[in-house]
Amino acid sequence: MLSEDTIKQLVILPAFLSNCNKLAYQLGMSRQDASQELLLWLLDHRLRTWSNEDVTMAITKDLASLKWRIKYSRKDLVRQFHKDATRELEKAHMFFHMTRQTSNEAETLEAIERIPEIFKNANTRTWAESVLRVGQKETMVRFNQTPRQFNAKLAKVCKYARQHRQHNQSSSNAKELELLKEWSQLMANESTNDSDVQTFIGQHEAYINEIINSPLVKLQGRLIKGLEHAGRDKYVFVNLMAKREQELKEKDIDE
């Protein structure tokens, strides 16, 4: 553990001040924040095994071993920053289905349109829209954020978005299971005929189209519009519905 006096000597070293200025420039943060980040990293990593006496002697003798530890602490921080930024942007990609660099403007606009339905806080909505429209650097300037603050905000936003998506997915699964339960009851009724099934298909045509979108079904249009003439496809359809219901039930158990 370094004494307060040793730390004061350390942070006014030319090597420390030079690397502090470089770090502030590379990560787009204030010199004060850069100094704090550099000092903490240096103490926790590069000087972790040095005693107070070791550091004092290195300062007094202007040892190169201390200078390169300061230099590589800066390099460590820059590398860690880019690693964290990449990881958080990957999380953002999961939510927004894109990165800011995407060339697909339609996807960007679609993601922006979805922001109000996901985030209730106006400041968070404005921040998320800024990330999509102008990217990380400009958003940091607009919101007066350091890289660490930006990454922390991005991680929080992405976590909330994932939870929102999972909640919506659970609600969607529940509705689908209700529909499939209705189908199972229809199939279990001995009086059910092709006309009853055709009515069910007509009521849920969009969903049925998704279910029968399979190479196993030879004539999908005929199945939708004329079940009585669907032949073997009729039985394939019944099996696909049963399979889908089983998949959803197993998914519900896993979650």
VOMI-459873 format. One record per residue: x, y, z of N, C-alpha, C in turn; residue number from 1. Coordinates in Angstrom, 1 decimal, padded with zeros to 4 digits. Example, Ala and Ser with C-alpha at 12.3 -4.5 7.8 and 13.67 -1.06 7.14 Angstrom:
BEGIN
(node (013.2, -005.7, 007.8), (012.3, -004.5, 007.8), (013.2, -003.3, 007.8), 1),
(node (012.8, -002.2, 007.1), (013.7, -001.1, 007.1), (012.9, 000.0, 007.9), 2),
***
This chain:
BEGIN
(node (000.9, -001.2, 000.0), (000.0, 000.0, 000.0), (000.9, 001.2, 000.0), 1),
(node (000.7, 002.1, -001.0), (001.5, 003.3, -001.0), (001.0, 004.4, -000.1), 2),
(node (001.9, 005.1, 000.4), (001.5, 006.3, 001.3), (001.0, 007.4, 000.5), 3),
(node (000.3, 008.3, 001.1), (-000.3, 009.4, 000.4), (000.8, 010.3, -000.2), 4),
(node (001.9, 010.5, 000.6), (003.1, 011.3, 000.1), (003.7, 010.7, -001.2), 5),
(node (003.8, 009.3, -001.2), (004.4, 008.6, -002.4), (003.5, 008.8, -003.6), 6),
(node (002.2, 008.7, -003.4), (001.2, 008.9, -004.5), (001.3, 010.3, -005.0), 7),
(node (001.4, 011.3, -004.2), (001.5, 012.7, -004.6), (002.8, 012.8, -005.5), 8),
(node (003.9, 012.2, -005.1), (005.1, 012.2, -005.9), (004.9, 011.5, -007.3), 9),
(node (004.2, 010.4, -007.2), (004.0, 009.6, -008.4), (003.2, 010.4, -009.5), 10),
(node (002.2, 011.0, -009.1), (001.3, 011.7, -010.1), (001.8, 013.0, -010.7), 11),
(node (002.9, 013.5, -010.2), (003.5, 014.7, -010.8), (004.8, 014.3, -011.6), 12),
(node (005.1, 013.0, -011.7), (006.2, 012.6, -012.5), (006.0, 013.0, -014.0), 13),
(node (007.0, 013.4, -014.7), (006.8, 013.7, -016.1), (006.2, 012.6, -016.9), 14),
(node (006.7, 011.4, -016.6), (006.2, 010.2, -017.3), (004.7, 009.9, -017.1), 15),
(node (004.3, 010.2, -015.8), (002.9, 010.0, -015.5), (002.0, 011.1, -016.1), 16),
(node (002.5, 012.3, -016.1), (001.7, 013.4, -016.7), (001.6, 013.2, -018.2), 17),
(node (002.7, 012.8, -018.8), (002.7, 012.6, -020.3), (001.7, 011.5, -020.7), 18),
(node (001.7, 010.4, -020.0), (000.8, 009.3, -020.3), (-000.6, 009.6, -019.9), 19),
(node (-000.8, 010.4, -018.9), (-002.1, 010.9, -018.5), (-002.7, 011.7, -019.6), 20),
(node (-002.0, 012.6, -020.2), (-002.5, 013.4, -021.3), (-002.8, 012.6, -022.5), 21),
(node (-002.0, 011.6, -022.8), (-002.2, 010.7, -024.0), (-003.5, 009.9, -023.7), 22),
(node (-003.7, 009.4, -022.5), (-004.9, 008.6, -022.2), (-006.1, 009.5, -022.3), 23),
(node (-006.1, 010.7, -021.9), (-007.2, 011.6, -022.0), (-007.6, 011.8, -023.4), 24),
(node (-006.6, 012.0, -024.3), (-006.9, 012.2, -025.7), (-007.4, 010.9, -026.4), 25),
(node (-006.8, 009.7, -026.1), (-007.2, 008.5, -026.7), (-008.6, 008.0, -026.3), 26),
(node (-009.0, 008.3, -025.1), (-010.3, 007.8, -024.6), (-011.3, 008.9, -024.6), 27),
(node (-011.0, 010.1, -024.9), (-011.9, 011.2, -025.0), (-012.5, 011.6, -023.6), 28),
(node (-011.6, 011.6, -022.6), (-012.1, 011.9, -021.3), (-011.3, 013.1, -020.7), 29),
(node (-011.7, 013.7, -019.6), (-011.0, 014.8, -019.0), (-009.6, 014.4, -018.5), 30),
(node (-008.7, 015.3, -018.3), (-007.4, 015.0, -017.8), (-007.5, 014.5, -016.4), 31),
(node (-008.5, 015.0, -015.6), (-008.6, 014.6, -014.2), (-009.1, 013.1, -014.2), 32),
(node (-010.1, 012.8, -015.0), (-010.5, 011.4, -015.0), (-009.4, 010.4, -015.5), 33),
(node (-008.7, 010.9, -016.5), (-007.6, 010.1, -017.0), (-006.5, 009.8, -015.9), 34),
(node (-006.2, 010.9, -015.2), (-005.3, 010.7, -014.1), (-005.7, 009.7, -013.0), 35),
(node (-007.0, 009.8, -012.7), (-007.5, 008.8, -011.7), (-007.5, 007.4, -012.2), 36),
(node (-007.9, 007.2, -013.5), (-008.0, 005.9, -014.1), (-006.5, 005.3, -014.2), 37),
(node (-005.6, 006.1, -014.6), (-004.2, 005.7, -014.8), (-003.6, 005.3, -013.4), 38),
(node (-003.9, 006.1, -012.4), (-003.3, 005.8, -011.1), (-003.9, 004.5, -010.5), 39),
(node (-005.2, 004.4, -010.6), (-005.9, 003.2, -010.1), (-005.3, 001.9, -010.8), 40),
(node (-005.2, 002.0, -012.1), (-004.7, 000.8, -012.8), (-003.3, 000.5, -012.5), 41),
(node (-002.5, 001.5, -012.4), (-001.1, 001.4, -012.0), (-000.9, 000.7, -010.7), 42),
(node (-001.7, 001.2, -009.7), (-001.6, 000.6, -008.3), (-002.2, -000.8, -008.3), 43),
(node (-003.3, -001.1, -009.0), (-003.9, -002.4, -008.9), (-003.3, -003.5, -009.7), 44),
(node (-002.5, -003.1, -010.8), (-001.9, -004.0, -011.7), (-000.4, -004.0, -011.8), 45),
(node (000.1, -002.9, -012.4), (001.5, -002.8, -012.7), (002.4, -002.7, -011.5), 46),
(node (001.9, -002.0, -010.4), (002.7, -001.8, -009.2), (002.2, -002.6, -008.0), 47),
(node (001.4, -003.6, -008.3), (000.7, -004.4, -007.3), (001.7, -005.1, -006.3), 48),
(node (002.8, -005.5, -006.8), (003.8, -006.3, -006.0), (004.9, -005.3, -005.5), 49),
(node (004.8, -004.1, -005.8), (005.9, -003.1, -005.3), (005.5, -002.6, -003.9), 50),
(node (006.5, -002.5, -003.1), (006.2, -001.9, -001.8), (006.3, -000.3, -001.9), 51),
(node (006.0, 000.4, -000.8), (006.1, 001.8, -000.8), (007.6, 002.2, -001.0), 52),
(node (008.5, 001.5, -000.4), (009.9, 001.8, -000.5), (010.4, 001.6, -002.0), 53),
(node (009.9, 000.5, -002.6), (010.3, 000.3, -004.0), (009.9, 001.5, -004.9), 54),
(node (008.7, 001.9, -004.7), (008.2, 003.0, -005.6), (008.9, 004.3, -005.3), 55),
(node (009.2, 004.6, -004.0), (009.9, 005.8, -003.6), (011.3, 005.8, -004.2), 56),
(node (012.0, 004.6, -004.2), (013.3, 004.5, -004.7), (013.3, 004.7, -006.2), 57),
(node (012.3, 004.2, -006.9), (012.2, 004.3, -008.3), (011.9, 005.8, -008.7), 58),
(node (011.2, 006.5, -007.9), (010.9, 007.9, -008.2), (012.2, 008.7, -008.0), 59),
(node (012.9, 008.4, -006.9), (014.1, 009.2, -006.6), (015.2, 008.9, -007.6), 60),
(node (015.3, 007.7, -008.1), (016.4, 007.4, -009.1), (015.9, 007.5, -010.5), 61),
(node (014.7, 007.9, -010.7), (014.1, 008.0, -012.1), (014.3, 006.8, -012.9), 62),
(node (013.9, 005.6, -012.3), (014.2, 004.3, -012.9), (013.2, 004.1, -014.1), 63),
(node (013.8, 003.5, -015.2), (013.1, 003.2, -016.4), (012.0, 002.1, -016.1), 64),
(node (012.2, 001.3, -015.1), (011.2, 000.2, -014.8), (009.9, 000.8, -014.4), 65),
(node (010.0, 002.0, -013.7), (008.7, 002.6, -013.3), (008.1, 003.3, -014.5), 66),
(node (008.9, 003.9, -015.3), (008.4, 004.6, -016.5), (007.6, 003.7, -017.4), 67),
(node (008.2, 002.5, -017.7), (007.5, 001.6, -018.6), (006.3, 001.0, -018.0), 68),
(node (006.2, 000.9, -016.7), (005.0, 000.4, -016.0), (003.9, 001.4, -016.1), 69),
(node (004.2, 002.7, -016.1), (003.2, 003.8, -016.3), (002.7, 003.7, -017.7), 70),
(node (003.7, 003.6, -018.7), (003.4, 003.6, -020.1), (002.4, 002.4, -020.4), 71),
(node (002.8, 001.2, -019.9), (002.0, 000.1, -020.2), (000.7, 000.0, -019.4), 72),
(node (000.6, 000.7, -018.4), (-000.7, 000.9, -017.7), (-001.7, 001.7, -018.6), 73),
(node (-001.1, 002.7, -019.3), (-002.0, 003.4, -020.2), (-002.4, 002.5, -021.4), 74),
(node (-001.5, 001.8, -021.9), (-001.8, 000.9, -023.0), (-002.8, -000.2, -022.5), 75),
(node (-002.7, -000.7, -021.3), (-003.7, -001.6, -020.8), (-005.1, -001.0, -020.7), 76),
(node (-005.2, 000.2, -020.3), (-006.4, 000.9, -020.2), (-007.1, 001.1, -021.5), 77),
(node (-006.3, 001.5, -022.5), (-006.8, 001.7, -023.8), (-007.3, 000.4, -024.4), 78),
(node (-006.5, -000.7, -024.2), (-006.9, -002.0, -024.7), (-008.2, -002.5, -024.0), 79),
(node (-008.3, -002.2, -022.7), (-009.5, -002.7, -021.9), (-010.7, -001.9, -022.4), 80),
(node (-010.5, -000.6, -022.6), (-011.6, 000.2, -023.1), (-012.2, -000.3, -024.4), 81),
(node (-011.3, -000.6, -025.3), (-011.8, -001.0, -026.6), (-012.5, -002.4, -026.5), 82),
(node (-011.9, -003.2, -025.6), (-012.5, -004.5, -025.4), (-013.9, -004.4, -024.8), 83),
(node (-014.0, -003.5, -023.8), (-015.4, -003.3, -023.2), (-016.3, -002.7, -024.2), 84),
(node (-015.8, -001.7, -025.0), (-016.7, -001.1, -025.9), (-017.2, -002.1, -027.0), 85),
(node (-016.3, -003.0, -027.4), (-016.7, -004.0, -028.4), (-017.8, -004.9, -027.8), 86),
(node (-017.6, -005.3, -026.5), (-018.6, -006.2, -025.9), (-019.9, -005.5, -025.7), 87),
(node (-019.9, -004.3, -025.3), (-021.2, -003.6, -025.1), (-021.9, -003.3, -026.4), 88),
(node (-021.1, -003.0, -027.5), (-021.7, -002.8, -028.8), (-022.3, -004.1, -029.3), 89),
(node (-021.7, -005.2, -029.0), (-022.3, -006.5, -029.4), (-023.6, -006.7, -028.7), 90),
(node (-023.7, -006.3, -027.4), (-024.9, -006.3, -026.7), (-026.0, -005.4, -027.4), 91),
(node (-025.5, -004.2, -027.7), (-026.4, -003.3, -028.4), (-026.9, -003.9, -029.7), 92),
(node (-026.0, -004.6, -030.4), (-026.4, -005.2, -031.7), (-027.5, -006.3, -031.5), 93),
(node (-027.4, -007.0, -030.3), (-028.5, -007.9, -030.0), (-029.8, -007.2, -029.9), 94),
(node (-029.8, -006.0, -029.3), (-031.0, -005.3, -029.1), (-031.5, -004.6, -030.3), 95),
(node (-030.6, -003.8, -030.9), (-031.0, -003.0, -032.1), (-031.0, -003.8, -033.4), 96),
(node (-030.4, -005.0, -033.4), (-030.3, -005.8, -034.5), (-029.4, -005.2, -035.6), 97),
(node (-028.5, -004.4, -035.1), (-027.5, -003.7, -036.0), (-026.5, -003.0, -035.1), 98),
(node (-025.4, -002.5, -035.8), (-024.5, -001.5, -035.2), (-024.7, -000.2, -035.8), 99),
(node (-024.2, 000.8, -035.3), (-024.4, 002.2, -035.8), (-023.9, 002.2, -037.3), 100),
(node (-022.9, 001.4, -037.6), (-022.2, 001.5, -038.9), (-023.1, 000.8, -040.0), 101),
(node (-024.2, 000.2, -039.7), (-025.0, -000.5, -040.7), (-025.4, 000.5, -041.8), 102),
(node (-025.4, -000.1, -043.0), (-025.8, 000.7, -044.2), (-027.2, 000.6, -044.5), 103),
(node (-028.0, -000.2, -043.7), (-029.4, -000.3, -043.9), (-030.1, 000.8, -043.1), 104),
(node (-030.5, 001.9, -043.8), (-031.2, 003.0, -043.1), (-032.5, 002.6, -042.6), 105),
(node (-033.2, 001.7, -043.3), (-034.5, 001.2, -042.9), (-034.5, 000.5, -041.5), 106),
(node (-033.5, -000.3, -041.3), (-033.4, -001.0, -040.0), (-033.1, 000.0, -038.9), 107),
(node (-032.3, 001.0, -039.2), (-032.0, 002.1, -038.2), (-033.3, 002.8, -037.8), 108),
(node (-034.1, 003.2, -038.8), (-035.4, 003.9, -038.5), (-036.4, 003.0, -037.8), 109),
(node (-036.4, 001.7, -038.1), (-037.2, 000.7, -037.4), (-036.9, 000.6, -036.0), 110),
(node (-035.6, 000.5, -035.7), (-035.1, 000.4, -034.3), (-035.5, 001.7, -033.5), 111),
(node (-035.3, 002.9, -034.2), (-035.6, 004.1, -033.5), (-037.1, 004.2, -033.2), 112),
(node (-038.0, 003.7, -034.1), (-039.4, 003.7, -033.9), (-039.8, 002.8, -032.7), 113),
(node (-039.0, 001.8, -032.4), (-039.4, 000.9, -031.3), (-038.9, 001.4, -030.0), 114),
(node (-038.1, 002.4, -029.9), (-037.5, 002.9, -028.7), (-038.6, 003.3, -027.7), 115),
(node (-039.6, 004.1, -028.1), (-040.7, 004.6, -027.2), (-041.4, 003.4, -026.5), 116),
(node (-041.6, 002.3, -027.2), (-042.4, 001.2, -026.6), (-041.6, 000.4, -025.6), 117),
(node (-040.2, 000.6, -025.7), (-039.4, -000.2, -024.8), (-039.0, 000.6, -023.5), 118),
(node (-038.6, 001.9, -023.7), (-038.1, 002.7, -022.6), (-039.1, 003.7, -022.2), 119),
(node (-039.5, 003.8, -020.9), (-040.4, 004.7, -020.4), (-039.8, 006.0, -020.0), 120),
(node (-038.5, 006.0, -019.6), (-037.8, 007.2, -019.2), (-037.4, 008.0, -020.4), 121),
(node (-037.8, 009.3, -020.4), (-037.6, 010.2, -021.6), (-036.1, 010.4, -021.9), 122),
(node (-035.3, 010.5, -020.8), (-033.8, 010.7, -021.0), (-033.2, 009.5, -021.7), 123),
(node (-033.6, 008.3, -021.2), (-033.1, 007.0, -021.8), (-033.5, 006.9, -023.3), 124),
(node (-034.7, 007.3, -023.6), (-035.2, 007.2, -025.0), (-034.3, 008.2, -025.9), 125),
(node (-034.1, 009.4, -025.3), (-033.3, 010.3, -026.1), (-031.8, 009.8, -026.3), 126),
(node (-031.3, 009.2, -025.2), (-029.9, 008.7, -025.3), (-029.8, 007.5, -026.3), 127),
(node (-030.8, 006.6, -026.2), (-030.7, 005.4, -027.1), (-030.9, 005.9, -028.6), 128),
(node (-031.8, 006.8, -028.8), (-031.9, 007.3, -030.2), (-030.7, 008.0, -030.7), 129),
(node (-030.0, 008.7, -029.8), (-028.7, 009.4, -030.1), (-027.7, 008.4, -030.5), 130),
(node (-027.6, 007.2, -029.8), (-026.6, 006.2, -030.1), (-026.9, 005.7, -031.5), 131),
(node (-028.1, 005.5, -031.9), (-028.5, 004.9, -033.2), (-028.2, 006.0, -034.3), 132),
(node (-028.5, 007.2, -034.0), (-028.5, 008.2, -035.1), (-027.0, 008.7, -035.3), 133),
(node (-026.3, 009.0, -034.2), (-025.0, 009.6, -034.4), (-023.8, 008.8, -033.9), 134),
(node (-024.1, 007.7, -033.2), (-023.0, 006.8, -032.7), (-022.5, 007.2, -031.3), 135),
(node (-021.4, 006.5, -030.9), (-020.9, 006.6, -029.5), (-020.3, 007.9, -029.2), 136),
(node (-019.3, 008.4, -030.0), (-018.5, 009.6, -029.7), (-019.4, 010.8, -029.6), 137),
(node (-020.3, 011.0, -030.6), (-021.1, 012.2, -030.5), (-022.1, 012.1, -029.3), 138),
(node (-022.6, 010.9, -029.0), (-023.5, 010.8, -027.9), (-022.8, 011.1, -026.6), 139),
(node (-021.5, 010.7, -026.5), (-020.8, 011.0, -025.3), (-020.6, 012.5, -025.1), 140),
(node (-020.4, 013.2, -026.2), (-020.3, 014.7, -026.2), (-021.6, 015.3, -025.8), 141),
(node (-022.7, 014.8, -026.4), (-024.0, 015.4, -026.1), (-024.5, 015.2, -024.7), 142),
(node (-024.1, 014.1, -024.1), (-024.6, 013.8, -022.7), (-023.5, 013.9, -021.7), 143),
(node (-022.3, 014.5, -022.1), (-021.2, 014.8, -021.2), (-020.8, 013.6, -020.5), 144),
(node (-020.5, 012.5, -021.2), (-020.2, 011.2, -020.6), (-018.7, 010.8, -020.9), 145),
(node (-018.1, 010.2, -019.9), (-016.8, 009.6, -020.1), (-017.1, 008.2, -020.7), 146),
(node (-016.0, 007.6, -021.3), (-016.2, 006.3, -021.9), (-016.8, 005.3, -020.9), 147),
(node (-016.3, 005.3, -019.6), (-016.8, 004.4, -018.6), (-018.3, 004.7, -018.4), 148),
(node (-018.7, 005.9, -018.3), (-020.1, 006.2, -018.1), (-021.0, 005.8, -019.3), 149),
(node (-020.4, 006.0, -020.5), (-021.2, 005.5, -021.7), (-021.4, 004.0, -021.6), 150),
(node (-020.3, 003.3, -021.4), (-020.4, 001.8, -021.4), (-021.3, 001.3, -020.3), 151),
(node (-021.3, 002.0, -019.1), (-022.2, 001.6, -018.0), (-023.7, 001.8, -018.4), 152),
(node (-023.9, 003.0, -019.1), (-025.3, 003.3, -019.5), (-025.7, 002.3, -020.6), 153),
(node (-024.8, 002.0, -021.5), (-025.2, 001.1, -022.6), (-025.5, -000.3, -022.1), 154),
(node (-024.7, -000.8, -021.1), (-024.9, -002.1, -020.5), (-026.3, -002.1, -019.8), 155),
(node (-026.6, -001.1, -019.1), (-027.9, -001.0, -018.4), (-029.1, -001.0, -019.4), 156),
(node (-028.9, -000.2, -020.5), (-030.0, -000.1, -021.5), (-030.2, -001.4, -022.2), 157),
(node (-029.1, -002.1, -022.5), (-029.2, -003.4, -023.2), (-029.8, -004.5, -022.3), 158),
(node (-029.4, -004.4, -021.0), (-030.0, -005.4, -020.1), (-031.5, -005.2, -020.0), 159),
(node (-032.0, -003.9, -019.9), (-033.4, -003.6, -019.8), (-034.1, -004.1, -021.1), 160),
(node (-033.5, -003.8, -022.2), (-034.1, -004.2, -023.5), (-034.2, -005.7, -023.6), 161),
(node (-033.2, -006.4, -023.2), (-033.3, -007.9, -023.2), (-034.4, -008.4, -022.3), 162),
(node (-034.6, -007.8, -021.2), (-035.6, -008.2, -020.3), (-037.0, -007.9, -020.9), 163),
(node (-037.1, -006.8, -021.6), (-038.3, -006.4, -022.2), (-038.7, -007.4, -023.3), 164),
(node (-037.6, -007.8, -024.1), (-037.8, -008.7, -025.2), (-038.2, -010.1, -024.7), 165),
(node (-037.6, -010.5, -023.6), (-037.9, -011.8, -023.0), (-039.3, -011.8, -022.4), 166),
(node (-039.7, -010.7, -021.9), (-041.1, -010.6, -021.3), (-042.1, -010.7, -022.5), 167),
(node (-041.8, -009.9, -023.6), (-042.7, -010.0, -024.7), (-042.8, -011.4, -025.3), 168),
(node (-041.6, -012.0, -025.4), (-041.5, -013.4, -025.9), (-042.4, -014.3, -025.1), 169),
(node (-042.3, -014.2, -023.7), (-043.1, -015.1, -022.8), (-044.6, -014.8, -023.1), 170),
(node (-045.0, -013.6, -023.2), (-046.4, -013.2, -023.5), (-046.8, -013.8, -024.8), 171),
(node (-046.0, -013.7, -025.8), (-046.3, -014.3, -027.1), (-046.4, -015.8, -027.1), 172),
(node (-045.5, -016.4, -026.3), (-045.6, -017.9, -026.2), (-046.9, -018.3, -025.5), 173),
(node (-047.3, -017.6, -024.5), (-048.5, -017.9, -023.8), (-049.7, -017.8, -024.7), 174),
(node (-049.7, -016.8, -025.5), (-050.9, -016.6, -026.5), (-050.9, -017.8, -027.5), 175),
(node (-049.7, -018.1, -027.9), (-049.6, -019.2, -028.9), (-050.0, -020.5, -028.3), 176),
(node (-049.7, -020.8, -027.1), (-050.1, -022.0, -026.4), (-051.6, -022.0, -026.2), 177),
(node (-052.2, -020.9, -026.0), (-053.7, -020.8, -025.9), (-054.3, -021.2, -027.2), 178),
(node (-053.7, -020.7, -028.3), (-054.2, -021.1, -029.6), (-054.1, -022.6, -029.9), 179),
(node (-052.9, -023.1, -029.5), (-052.7, -024.5, -029.7), (-053.6, -025.4, -028.8), 180),
(node (-053.9, -024.9, -027.7), (-054.8, -025.6, -026.8), (-056.2, -025.7, -027.4), 181),
(node (-056.6, -024.6, -028.0), (-057.9, -024.5, -028.7), (-057.9, -025.6, -029.8), 182),
(node (-056.7, -025.7, -030.5), (-056.6, -026.6, -031.6), (-056.7, -028.1, -031.1), 183),
(node (-056.0, -028.3, -030.0), (-056.0, -029.7, -029.4), (-057.4, -030.1, -029.0), 184),
(node (-058.2, -029.1, -028.4), (-059.6, -029.4, -028.0), (-060.4, -029.7, -029.3), 185),
(node (-060.1, -029.0, -030.3), (-060.9, -029.2, -031.6), (-060.6, -030.6, -032.1), 186),
(node (-059.3, -031.1, -032.0), (-058.9, -032.4, -032.5), (-059.5, -033.5, -031.6), 187),
(node (-059.6, -033.2, -030.3), (-060.1, -034.2, -029.4), (-061.6, -034.4, -029.5), 188),
(node (-062.3, -033.5, -030.1), (-063.7, -033.6, -030.2), (-064.1, -034.6, -031.4), 189),
(node (-064.8, -035.7, -031.1), (-065.1, -036.7, -032.1), (-066.0, -036.2, -033.2), 190),
(node (-066.7, -035.1, -033.0), (-067.6, -034.6, -034.0), (-067.0, -033.6, -034.9), 191),
(node (-065.7, -033.3, -034.7), (-065.0, -032.3, -035.5), (-064.8, -032.9, -037.0), 192),
(node (-065.2, -032.1, -038.0), (-065.0, -032.5, -039.4), (-064.1, -031.5, -040.1), 193),
(node (-063.9, -031.8, -041.4), (-063.1, -030.9, -042.2), (-063.6, -029.4, -042.2), 194),
(node (-064.8, -029.3, -042.2), (-065.4, -027.9, -042.2), (-065.0, -027.1, -041.0), 195),
(node (-065.0, -027.8, -039.8), (-064.7, -027.2, -038.5), (-063.2, -026.8, -038.6), 196),
(node (-062.4, -027.7, -039.1), (-060.9, -027.4, -039.2), (-060.7, -026.3, -040.2), 197),
(node (-061.4, -026.2, -041.3), (-061.3, -025.2, -042.3), (-061.6, -023.8, -041.6), 198),
(node (-062.6, -023.8, -040.8), (-063.0, -022.6, -040.1), (-061.9, -022.1, -039.2), 199),
(node (-061.3, -023.1, -038.4), (-060.2, -022.7, -037.5), (-059.0, -022.1, -038.3), 200),
(node (-058.7, -022.8, -039.5), (-057.6, -022.3, -040.3), (-057.9, -020.9, -040.8), 201),
(node (-059.2, -020.6, -041.2), (-059.6, -019.3, -041.6), (-059.4, -018.2, -040.6), 202),
(node (-059.7, -018.6, -039.3), (-059.6, -017.7, -038.2), (-058.2, -017.4, -037.8), 203),
(node (-057.2, -018.3, -038.1), (-055.8, -018.1, -037.7), (-054.9, -018.3, -038.9), 204),
(node (-055.3, -017.8, -040.1), (-054.6, -018.1, -041.3), (-053.1, -017.7, -041.3), 205),
(node (-052.8, -016.5, -040.8), (-051.4, -016.0, -040.8), (-050.6, -017.0, -039.9), 206),
(node (-051.1, -017.5, -038.8), (-050.4, -018.4, -038.0), (-050.2, -019.7, -038.7), 207),
(node (-051.2, -020.2, -039.2), (-051.2, -021.5, -039.9), (-050.2, -021.5, -041.1), 208),
(node (-050.2, -020.4, -041.8), (-049.2, -020.2, -042.9), (-047.8, -020.4, -042.4), 209),
(node (-047.5, -019.9, -041.2), (-046.1, -020.1, -040.6), (-045.9, -021.5, -040.3), 210),
(node (-046.9, -022.2, -039.7), (-046.7, -023.6, -039.3), (-046.5, -024.5, -040.6), 211),
(node (-047.2, -024.3, -041.6), (-047.1, -025.2, -042.8), (-046.0, -024.7, -043.8), 212),
(node (-045.2, -023.7, -043.4), (-044.1, -023.3, -044.2), (-043.0, -024.3, -044.1), 213),
(node (-043.2, -025.5, -044.7), (-042.3, -026.6, -044.5), (-042.3, -027.4, -045.8), 214),
(node (-041.1, -028.0, -046.2), (-041.1, -028.8, -047.4), (-041.9, -030.1, -047.3), 215),
(node (-042.3, -030.4, -046.0), (-043.2, -031.6, -045.9), (-044.6, -031.4, -046.4), 216),
(node (-045.0, -030.1, -046.5), (-046.3, -029.8, -047.0), (-046.1, -029.5, -048.5), 217),
(node (-046.7, -030.3, -049.4), (-046.5, -030.1, -050.8), (-047.3, -029.0, -051.4), 218),
(node (-048.6, -028.9, -051.0), (-049.5, -027.9, -051.6), (-050.1, -027.0, -050.5), 219),
(node (-049.3, -026.0, -050.1), (-049.7, -025.2, -049.0), (-051.0, -024.4, -049.2), 220),
(node (-051.1, -023.8, -050.4), (-052.3, -023.0, -050.8), (-053.5, -023.8, -050.7), 221),
(node (-053.5, -025.0, -051.2), (-054.7, -025.9, -051.2), (-055.1, -026.2, -049.8), 222),
(node (-054.1, -026.4, -048.9), (-054.4, -026.8, -047.5), (-055.1, -025.6, -046.8), 223),
(node (-054.7, -024.4, -047.2), (-055.3, -023.2, -046.5), (-056.7, -023.0, -047.1), 224),
(node (-056.9, -023.2, -048.4), (-058.2, -022.8, -049.0), (-059.2, -024.0, -049.2), 225),
(node (-058.6, -025.2, -049.2), (-059.5, -026.3, -049.5), (-059.0, -027.6, -048.8), 226),
(node (-059.2, -027.6, -047.5), (-058.7, -028.7, -046.7), (-059.2, -030.1, -047.2), 227),
(node (-060.4, -030.2, -047.7), (-061.0, -031.5, -048.0), (-060.2, -032.1, -049.2), 228),
(node (-059.5, -031.2, -050.0), (-058.8, -031.7, -051.1), (-057.3, -031.8, -050.9), 229),
(node (-056.9, -031.6, -049.6), (-055.4, -031.5, -049.3), (-054.7, -032.9, -049.3), 230),
(node (-055.5, -034.0, -049.2), (-054.9, -035.3, -049.2), (-053.9, -035.5, -048.1), 231),
(node (-052.7, -036.0, -048.4), (-051.7, -036.3, -047.3), (-051.3, -035.1, -046.5), 232),
(node (-051.3, -033.9, -047.2), (-050.9, -032.7, -046.5), (-051.7, -032.4, -045.2), 233),
(node (-053.0, -032.9, -045.3), (-053.9, -032.7, -044.1), (-053.3, -033.4, -042.9), 234),
(node (-052.7, -034.5, -043.0), (-052.2, -035.3, -041.8), (-050.8, -034.7, -041.4), 235),
(node (-050.0, -034.2, -042.4), (-048.8, -033.6, -042.2), (-049.0, -032.3, -041.3), 236),
(node (-050.1, -031.6, -041.7), (-050.5, -030.4, -041.0), (-050.8, -030.7, -039.5), 237),
(node (-051.5, -031.7, -039.3), (-051.9, -032.1, -037.9), (-050.6, -032.4, -037.1), 238),
(node (-049.7, -033.1, -037.7), (-048.4, -033.5, -037.0), (-047.6, -032.3, -036.7), 239),
(node (-047.6, -031.3, -037.7), (-046.8, -030.1, -037.5), (-047.4, -029.3, -036.3), 240),
(node (-048.7, -029.2, -036.2), (-049.3, -028.5, -035.1), (-049.0, -029.2, -033.7), 241),
(node (-049.0, -030.5, -033.7), (-048.7, -031.2, -032.5), (-047.2, -031.0, -032.1), 242),
(node (-046.3, -031.0, -033.1), (-044.9, -030.8, -032.9), (-044.6, -029.4, -032.3), 243),
(node (-045.3, -028.4, -032.9), (-045.1, -027.0, -032.4), (-045.6, -026.9, -030.9), 244),
(node (-046.7, -027.5, -030.6), (-047.2, -027.4, -029.2), (-046.2, -028.1, -028.3), 245),
(node (-045.6, -029.2, -028.6), (-044.6, -029.9, -027.8), (-043.3, -029.0, -027.6), 246),
(node (-042.9, -028.4, -028.7), (-041.7, -027.5, -028.7), (-041.9, -026.3, -027.7), 247),
(node (-043.1, -025.7, -027.7), (-043.4, -024.6, -026.8), (-043.5, -025.1, -025.4), 248),
(node (-044.0, -026.2, -025.1), (-044.1, -026.7, -023.7), (-042.7, -027.0, -023.2), 249),
(node (-041.9, -027.6, -024.0), (-040.5, -027.9, -023.6), (-039.7, -026.6, -023.4), 250),
(node (-039.9, -025.7, -024.2), (-039.3, -024.4, -024.0), (-039.7, -023.7, -022.7), 251),
(node (-041.0, -023.8, -022.4), (-041.5, -023.2, -021.2), (-040.9, -023.9, -020.0), 252),
(node (-040.7, -025.2, -020.0), (-040.0, -025.9, -018.9), (-038.6, -025.5, -018.8), 253),
(node (-037.9, -025.3, -019.9), (-036.4, -025.0, -019.9), (-036.2, -023.6, -019.3), 254),
(node (-037.2, -022.7, -019.6), (-037.0, -021.3, -019.1), (-037.4, -021.2, -017.6), 255),
***
